[in-house]
Amino acid sequence: MNSARRLVTGGLIGAVLTVPLTGCSDRGDLSISNDSPDDVTVVTGDEEVTVDAGGGVALLDYGCTPGDVTVRFASRPEVVLPGPVCPDQRIVVGDGTAALEPVPANAT
């Protein structure tokens, strides 16, 4: 009985660990919106993109970032967002701020 319980528990733990990793392996589009009054540079780890003030960018079929994302402002401290950031999230830049938000359900 104890070995069967351990097997079930081990299987559940494996399934829980697999789900987040699988969700981050999708090669969907990574979205960035810049609601700030200034252009910003977003560094995903293997890509660097400039996003115009009041604009946005979609990295098509990019998938997840390899790690943290850095948002660089011209006259403010940079902001580091913990990664990996995946297509089910979008990077939203404000006036000296940056945050991760879920992608709206109707956007997929």
Buried (B, 14 or more C-beta within 10 A) or exposed (E): EEEEEEEEEEEEEEEEEEEEEEEBEEEBBBBBBBEBEBBBBBBBBEEEEEBEEEBBBBBEEBBBBEBBBBBBBEEBEEBEBEBBBBBBBBBBBBEBEBEBEEBEEEEE
